[in-house]
């Protein structure tokens, strides 16, 4: 599990340059950007958030309800 201290400082790498880039934890293994129009979702694998913009881009079109429980390692 990702520590609360780490979750508090993590920001969406795509949005933080021009906005807050706040993230919300969902299903204990996804970080969802809460900025309007972003839609990036970052998986947490083996308790490590994958904070790459390319990774967040992969999940933009997937609704939060349809995210896999355990993010794939592809």
N, C-alpha and C positions, 0 to 999 in steps of 0.2 A: 504494500500500500504506500502511496506517495504521501509524504509528511504534509501536515497542514502548513508548516512554515514555507515549504517549497511551493505549494499551491498558491500561497498568498503572493508570491513574487513573480510567478510565471505569467507571461503575457503572449498574446498571439504575435508571432514574429512579423507577420505581414501588416498588421494594423498598428503596432506600437509606434511606428515612425510618424503617424499622423493622428492617432487617437489613443485612448487608454489601452485598448487591446485586451480587455478583461476576458477571462476564461471561466467557464462553469463546469464543474465535474459532473458527469453523467455516467450511470451504470458502473461506477467505480473504476472504469477503464477508458474513459473518453474525456477529453477536454474540448469544450465547445466554445468558440469565440462568440461573444455576446454583442459585438459591434454590428450596427445595422448594415446589411448588405454583404457581410463577410461570408458567413456560412462554413468556414473551415472547421474541421474536426480533427483533433490530434489524438491518436491512440496512445494508450499507456501499455507498454509491453514489459513484462517482468519487472514491474514497479518503476519503470523508467519512461517518462513522457518523451515521445518522439516529436520534437518541436521543429521539424523541417517544413518549410512552406510547401514543398512538393508533396509531402505526405498529407498535409491538411487539404491541399487541392484535390486529392484523390476522392475525398469524402464529401465535397461540397454539395453534390446532387443527391446524396443519401439523406433521407430524413432521420432525425434522432431516433424515432421509433423503429427504424429499419437497420440501425447499426448492429453489427454482430456483437454478441456478448463478449467473445474473446477476439480481439483484433488479429487479423491474419499477419503473417510475417513476410508477405510478398512485397 
